[in-house]
Amino acid sequence: MNPIWFKRLGVFYIPTHFAGYFITLLAIAFLVPIYIAITRNGHSISDDLYQLFVYTTCTAFWWKWIAERTSN
């Protein structure tokens, strides 16, 4: 039996199980200190955006991959 962690609503995935909420909070908890460190140590806005893009897209890719595999 595979539990359904996320529910798909159009192009969005909404957590419906404890594990789905945990994965979502884990992704947010990973990105917040990275955003703080990048903006604190950045030299320019464009430099910050390049670094933010890399971390955000990688984290969003893995979050979406998990959401697709555990949704109905």
C-alpha positions, 0 to 999 in steps of 0.5 A: 500500500502506497500512501498518497502524500500529495494531491495534484490540483492543476499544475500544483501539488498540495500536501495531504499526508504528514510525509508530504508536509514534512518534505515541504517543510524540509525543502523550505528549511533548507532554502531559508538559510541559503537565501540568508547567506547568499543575500548577506555575502552577495556582491550584486543583485545579479550575482545573488539571483544567479546563486538563488536560481541554482539552489531554488531550481534544484530543490524545487526539482526534487520536491516536485519529483517526490510530489509526482511519485507520491500523488494520485 
